[in-house]
Amino acid sequence: MSDNNQEEVGQEENRKAVSASVLKAMFGGISDIEEFYFPPDIVAGICPRVSGKDEEVVWNAAAEACDSERVSIVWSVAGDKIWYLATKTSDLALHPHSWCPFAAFLPDSGSMGELPCCYTYFSEDLAIMMVVSEDDIHIFRGSTAIVKAKSERIAQEYNKEVKIVNMDPYKIAQMHPVPWYSLSLFEERERRVLAGISVAVGIVITVLSVLIWLAANVYMIAVKRDYKEIAERNEIKMMQFIRTADQARISPLREQLSTFLKIHDSLFAINGQLIVYEIEGGSIRWKAVVPAVASEKITAFGGQFISPSPDGAIIGNDAQVRHEERQRERN
C-alpha cells in the first residue's frame, strides 16, 4: 500500500504549490531557503477559524503550544479549521534558511477527502512521522523501529485505509519549499515602516521649509522690486543656512564623544582601565590605571604619569594633573 501511495506524492505536491504560492505572496520570496530541517520541538495542531482573524488565531494557538511568544509558524486553511506547524524561533537559530517538508502536506480544501494520511521520514539520526486526519494532526518522533511500527498500526487505529507517504531527500528536493513565518518578520517590517515614515516626514518638512522660504522671497521681490537687494539678502540667508547646518553637524557633544572614544580605544590597546572621566566648563580631565608600558604609548594620546599603582601606574591628562595639584594644595 505504501508503494502505491508514494506514486501520488507528485499530485500532492502540485496541490500544495497553491498554498505555498499564497504564503509566498503574503510573506515574500522563498529564494533564500537552502535546506529542509525538522526542528526538535516542532508541534502540530488545529484551531478554529475566525473570519478575518486567521493570523491572530493561529499565532495565539502556536504560542501556547510552544510556550513561547517568539514562534515560527506555517499554516493552511481547510473548511472551518486552521492546520498549523509551529516551533520556537530559537530552534531555527542554526538553520535560519530552512523549511520543514511536513508544511507541504498541511490539509487544504482540495485534500480533505484523502484523509487520514501518514507522512514519514527516516535517516540515520532521525525518524519522524506526521499523521493527519479530518479532526486531528500529530507528529511522532523516535527510533526508526518505533516510528515504522507506529505507521503500520495507523490503519488499525482509524479502522480505515490510511495512505502512507514515505519521504526521502530526493523527493523532498522536488517539493515546493514553504517558508516559516516568524515574529522577527513582523518586527523587521515594523522597523521598515517606521523608517519609511521618518524619511517621509523629513522630506515633507524639508519641502515645506523650502516652500516657505521661496514664498517669503517672492513676497519681498513683489513688494520692494529691488532685485539686487533681494539677491544680496538671499545670498546672506543662504550663507547663514550653510553655517547653521555646519554648526548643527559639528556639535560639542559629538566632539566630546569622539574624544572619549579616542581615549577609551587608546587605553584598551594597552590594557588600561579608565577610572575618571569628567567635563568641567568645557575642559576634559581623565585618569586611568595602566600596566607597565612604554611611556611613548602613554604620551601618544596625551597621558602623563601621576603615581605608581599595584597594577602598574596611574596616568592622566594635563587637566587631571592640575586638578590633583589643586586638591593637594587645599589639603
C-alpha positions as CSV (number, residue, x, y, z in Angstrom):
1,M,0.0,0.0,0.0
2,S,2.8,2.4,0.8
3,D,4.5,1.9,-2.6
4,N,1.3,2.8,-4.4
5,N,0.8,5.8,-2.3
6,Q,4.3,7.0,-3.0
7,E,3.3,7.5,-6.6
8,E,0.8,10.1,-5.5
9,V,3.4,12.4,-4.0
10,G,3.7,14.4,-7.2
11,Q,-0.1,15.1,-7.2
12,E,0.1,16.1,-3.6
13,E,3.0,18.4,-4.2
14,N,1.2,20.2,-7.1
15,R,-1.8,20.8,-4.9
16,K,0.3,22.1,-2.1
17,A,2.0,24.5,-4.5
18,V,-1.2,26.6,-4.4
19,S,-0.9,27.1,-0.7
20,A,2.8,27.8,-1.0
21,S,2.2,30.4,-3.6
22,V,-0.3,32.2,-1.2
23,L,2.4,32.2,1.5
24,K,4.9,33.5,-1.0
25,A,2.6,36.4,-1.9
26,M,2.0,37.2,1.8
27,F,5.4,36.9,3.2
28,G,7.9,37.4,0.4
29,G,10.0,35.2,-1.8
30,I,11.5,31.8,-0.9
31,S,14.7,32.0,-3.0
32,D,16.7,32.2,0.2
33,I,15.5,28.8,1.5
34,E,18.5,26.5,1.4
35,E,17.7,23.2,3.2
36,F,15.0,21.1,4.8
37,Y,15.1,20.7,8.5
38,F,12.8,19.0,11.1
39,P,13.1,21.1,14.3
40,P,13.4,19.0,17.5
41,D,10.4,20.5,19.2
42,I,8.1,21.0,16.3
43,V,4.4,20.8,17.1
44,A,1.3,20.4,15.0
45,G,-2.2,21.5,15.8
46,I,-5.7,22.6,14.7
47,C,-7.6,25.7,15.8
48,P,-11.0,27.0,14.8
49,R,-11.1,29.6,12.0
50,V,-12.4,33.1,12.8
51,S,-13.1,35.0,9.6
52,G,-10.6,37.9,9.1
53,K,-8.5,36.8,12.1
54,D,-6.7,33.7,10.8
55,E,-3.3,35.1,11.6
56,E,-4.1,36.2,15.1
57,V,-5.9,32.9,16.0
58,V,-3.1,30.7,14.7
59,W,-0.5,32.8,16.3
60,N,-2.1,32.5,19.7
61,A,-2.5,28.8,19.4
62,A,1.1,28.3,18.3
63,A,2.5,30.5,21.1
64,E,0.5,28.5,23.7
65,A,1.6,25.1,22.2
66,C,5.3,26.1,22.1
67,D,5.1,28.0,25.5
68,S,6.9,31.0,23.8
69,E,5.8,34.2,22.3
70,R,8.6,34.0,19.7
71,V,7.5,31.2,17.4
72,S,7.8,30.4,13.7
73,I,4.7,29.0,12.1
74,V,3.3,27.8,8.8
75,W,-0.4,27.2,8.3
76,S,-3.2,26.2,5.9
77,V,-7.0,26.8,6.0
78,A,-9.3,23.9,5.3
79,G,-13.1,24.4,5.9
80,D,-13.7,26.0,9.3
81,K,-10.3,24.9,10.7
82,I,-6.7,26.1,10.5
83,W,-4.0,23.5,10.4
84,Y,-0.5,24.6,11.5
85,L,3.0,23.6,12.3
86,A,5.0,25.7,14.9
87,T,8.3,25.7,16.6
88,K,10.3,28.1,18.8
89,T,12.2,30.6,16.7
90,S,15.3,29.9,18.8
91,D,15.2,26.3,17.5
92,L,15.9,27.7,14.0
93,A,18.8,29.8,15.0
94,L,21.3,27.4,13.4
95,H,19.0,26.8,10.4
96,P,17.7,30.3,9.6
97,H,17.0,29.5,5.9
98,S,15.5,26.0,6.3
99,W,11.9,24.7,5.8
100,C,10.0,21.7,7.1
101,P,8.8,19.2,4.5
102,F,5.7,18.5,6.6
103,A,4.5,22.0,5.8
104,A,3.9,21.0,2.2
105,F,1.3,18.4,3.3
106,L,-0.9,20.5,5.6
107,P,-4.5,19.9,4.5
108,D,-6.4,22.3,2.3
109,S,-9.9,22.4,0.9
110,G,-8.9,20.1,-2.0
111,S,-7.2,17.3,0.1
112,M,-9.7,16.8,2.9
113,G,-11.3,13.8,1.1
114,E,-8.0,11.9,1.1
115,L,-7.6,11.9,4.9
116,P,-6.4,10.2,7.1
117,C,-2.9,10.2,5.7
118,C,0.6,9.4,7.2
119,Y,3.9,11.0,6.2
120,T,7.2,9.5,7.3
121,Y,10.9,10.4,7.0
122,F,13.8,8.2,8.0
123,S,17.5,8.9,8.1
124,E,20.5,7.7,10.1
125,D,19.8,10.0,13.0
126,L,16.1,10.9,12.6
127,A,12.8,9.1,12.4
128,I,9.7,11.2,12.3
129,M,6.1,10.9,11.3
130,M,3.1,13.2,10.8
131,V,-0.4,11.8,10.9
132,V,-3.2,13.9,9.6
133,S,-6.9,13.1,9.9
134,E,-10.1,15.1,9.4
135,D,-10.1,16.2,13.0
136,D,-6.6,15.9,14.3
137,I,-2.9,16.2,13.4
138,H,0.0,14.6,15.3
139,I,3.8,14.4,15.0
140,F,5.7,11.4,16.4
141,R,9.5,11.2,16.8
142,G,11.5,8.3,17.9
143,S,13.7,5.4,16.7
144,T,13.3,4.0,13.2
145,A,11.8,0.8,14.5
146,I,9.2,2.6,16.7
147,V,8.1,5.0,14.0
148,K,7.8,2.3,11.4
149,A,5.7,0.2,13.8
150,K,3.6,3.2,14.6
151,S,2.9,3.9,10.9
152,E,1.9,0.3,10.3
153,R,-0.7,0.5,13.1
154,I,-2.3,3.7,11.9
155,A,-4.8,1.9,9.7
156,Q,-6.0,-0.2,12.7
157,E,-6.4,2.9,14.8
158,Y,-8.6,4.7,12.3
159,N,-10.4,1.5,11.1
160,K,-10.0,2.5,7.5
161,E,-7.3,2.6,4.8
162,V,-4.6,5.2,5.5
163,K,-2.3,6.5,2.8
164,I,1.3,6.3,3.8
165,V,3.8,8.7,2.1
166,N,7.5,7.9,2.7
167,M,9.7,10.9,2.0
168,D,13.4,10.9,1.2
169,P,15.9,13.7,0.4
170,Y,15.4,13.2,-3.4
171,K,11.6,13.5,-3.2
172,I,12.0,16.5,-0.8
173,A,14.3,18.2,-3.2
174,Q,11.5,18.1,-5.8
175,M,8.9,19.6,-3.5
176,H,7.9,23.2,-3.3
177,P,9.5,24.8,-0.1
178,V,7.1,26.5,2.3
179,P,8.9,29.1,4.4
180,W,8.5,29.6,8.1
181,Y,6.7,32.8,9.2
182,S,8.3,34.2,12.4
183,L,7.8,37.2,14.7
184,S,11.1,38.6,13.6
185,L,9.4,39.3,10.2
186,F,6.8,41.4,12.0
187,E,9.4,43.4,13.8
188,E,11.5,43.8,10.7
189,R,8.5,45.1,8.8
190,E,7.6,47.5,11.6
191,R,11.1,48.9,11.6
192,R,11.0,49.4,7.8
193,V,7.6,51.1,8.1
194,L,8.9,53.4,10.9
195,A,12.0,54.2,8.9
196,G,9.9,55.0,5.8
197,I,7.6,57.2,7.9
198,S,10.6,59.0,9.4
199,V,12.0,59.7,5.9
200,A,8.7,60.8,4.5
201,V,8.1,63.2,7.4
202,G,11.6,64.6,7.0
203,I,11.1,65.1,3.2
204,V,7.7,66.8,3.9
205,I,9.3,69.2,6.5
206,T,12.1,70.0,4.1
207,V,9.8,70.7,1.2
208,L,7.6,72.9,3.4
209,S,10.6,74.8,4.7
210,V,11.8,75.4,1.1
211,L,8.3,76.5,0.0
212,I,8.0,78.9,2.9
213,W,11.5,80.3,2.1
214,L,10.6,80.7,-1.5
215,A,7.2,82.4,-0.7
216,A,9.0,84.8,1.6
217,N,11.5,85.7,-1.1
218,V,8.7,86.1,-3.7
219,Y,6.8,88.4,-1.4
220,M,9.9,90.5,-0.8
221,I,10.5,90.8,-4.6
222,A,6.9,91.8,-5.3
223,V,6.9,94.4,-2.6
224,K,10.3,96.1,-3.0
225,R,11.1,95.4,-6.6
226,D,14.7,95.7,-5.7
227,Y,16.2,92.6,-7.3
228,K,19.8,93.5,-6.4
229,E,18.9,93.9,-2.7
230,I,16.8,90.7,-2.7
231,A,19.7,88.8,-4.3
232,E,22.1,90.1,-1.6
233,R,19.7,89.1,1.1
234,N,19.2,85.7,-0.4
235,E,22.9,85.2,-0.5
236,I,23.3,86.2,3.1
237,K,20.5,83.9,4.2
238,M,22.0,81.0,2.2
239,M,25.3,81.6,3.9
240,Q,23.6,81.7,7.3
241,F,21.8,78.5,6.4
242,I,25.0,76.8,5.5
243,R,26.7,78.0,8.7
244,T,23.8,76.8,10.8
245,A,23.9,73.4,9.1
246,D,27.6,73.2,9.7
247,Q,27.2,74.2,13.4
248,A,24.4,71.6,13.8
249,R,26.5,68.9,12.2
250,I,29.6,69.6,14.4
251,S,28.2,69.9,17.9
252,P,30.2,69.9,21.1
253,L,28.5,66.7,22.2
254,R,29.9,64.9,19.1
255,E,33.4,66.3,19.7
256,Q,33.2,65.2,23.4
257,L,32.0,61.7,22.4
258,S,34.8,61.5,19.8
259,T,37.4,62.5,22.4
260,F,36.1,59.9,24.9
261,L,36.2,57.1,22.3
262,K,39.7,58.0,21.3
263,I,40.9,57.8,24.9
264,H,39.0,54.6,25.5
265,D,40.4,52.9,22.4
266,S,44.0,54.0,23.3
267,L,43.6,52.7,26.8
268,F,42.1,49.4,25.6
269,A,45.1,48.9,23.2
270,I,47.5,48.9,26.2
271,N,45.1,47.0,28.6
272,G,44.4,50.2,30.6
273,Q,41.3,50.9,32.7
274,L,39.6,54.4,32.7
275,I,38.6,55.3,36.3
276,V,37.9,59.1,36.0
277,Y,36.4,61.0,33.1
278,E,34.8,64.4,33.8
279,I,34.0,67.5,31.9
280,E,34.3,70.8,33.8
281,G,33.4,74.0,32.0
282,G,34.2,72.6,28.6
283,S,37.6,71.1,29.8
284,I,38.0,67.3,29.9
285,R,40.1,65.6,32.6
286,W,40.6,61.9,32.9
287,K,42.6,59.3,34.9
288,A,43.3,55.7,34.3
289,V,45.3,52.7,35.6
290,V,47.6,51.1,33.1
291,P,50.2,48.2,33.3
292,A,53.8,48.9,32.9
293,V,54.1,50.1,29.2
294,A,56.4,52.3,27.3
295,S,55.9,56.0,28.1
296,E,55.8,56.8,24.3
297,K,52.5,54.9,24.1
298,I,51.1,56.9,27.0
299,T,52.2,60.3,25.8
300,A,50.9,59.5,22.3
301,F,47.3,60.2,23.4
302,G,48.0,62.9,25.9
303,G,48.7,60.9,29.1
304,Q,51.1,61.7,31.9
305,F,52.5,59.7,34.8
306,I,50.8,60.7,38.1
307,S,51.7,58.0,40.6
308,P,52.6,54.3,40.8
309,S,49.9,51.7,41.4
310,P,49.9,48.0,42.4
311,D,48.5,47.3,38.9
312,G,51.2,49.4,37.1
313,A,50.8,53.1,37.1
314,I,48.1,55.8,37.3
315,I,48.1,58.3,34.4
316,G,46.0,61.3,33.4
317,N,46.0,64.3,31.1
318,D,47.1,67.8,31.9
319,A,43.8,68.8,33.3
320,Q,43.8,65.9,35.7
321,V,47.3,66.6,36.9
322,R,46.4,70.3,37.6
323,H,43.2,69.1,39.4
324,E,45.2,66.8,41.7
325,E,47.7,69.6,42.4
326,R,44.9,71.9,43.5
327,Q,43.5,69.2,45.6
328,R,46.8,68.7,47.4
329,E,47.2,72.5,47.9
330,R,43.8,72.6,49.6
331,N,44.6,69.7,51.8
